[in-house]
Amino acid sequence: MTNRSTTADFVTAFATGWPEAQPDLMVLSLTTQKGVQDFAFNREQALLIAKTIKDTAAKLAKPKTS
């Protein structure tokens, strides 16, 4: 793994889809201020990512209000 940044880019949009020629892959496109980054996942990876995101999201603190 490469060096990781100490700050994160905030996602401003996202999309999922399947390439017509490869219906066995899910493509996740994340848009930030720096541009769009596409990631491809197989079924097992997509299910694990979805479970991990759901579990992690459930632990997030409530948004701060001013």
N, C-alpha and C positions, 0 to 999 in steps of 0.2 A: 504494500500500500504506500502511496505517496504521502508527503507531508500534508497535514490538514491545516486549514486556515483557522485562526482564532475567532473569526466572525463568520456568520452565515448570510447568504443571500436570501432575501424573502421572496417566496414564490408569489407572483402576481396573477398567474393563471396556470391551469393544467388541462390536459386532455389525454384520453386513452383511445386506443384503436388497435386494429389488427391489419397487418399488411395483407393485401389480397393474395400475394404469392406465397405467404407463410402464415396461414391461419392458426398455427400452433404457437405463435408468439404474440405477446401483448406489448404494445409500445406505449410508454408513458412519456409525455412531453411536458416539461416544466419550464415556465417562462419567468425570468427574473429581469431586473433592470439591465443586466448584461446580455440578454438574449435568450434563445430557446435551446434547451438541452434535451435530447431524446435518449431514452433508455429502453432496451428490449429485454423481456423476461419470458421464461417458459412458464408453464402452468404451475409447477410446484413453487417456483420463486414468487410468482404473482400472489399465490394464496398465502405464502409465508409473510410477504410484505404487507398484505392486507390485514392479516391477523396481528402483526406487530404494530402497525399503525393504529388499529382499533384499540389494542391494549394500552398503548402509550397515550393515545388521545384521552382515554378514560381517566388517566392520572393527571392530566393537565390542570393547573389551577384555573379558577374562574378569571375572565379578563378583568383588568383593572379599570375602574371608572373614575373620571375626574370629578 
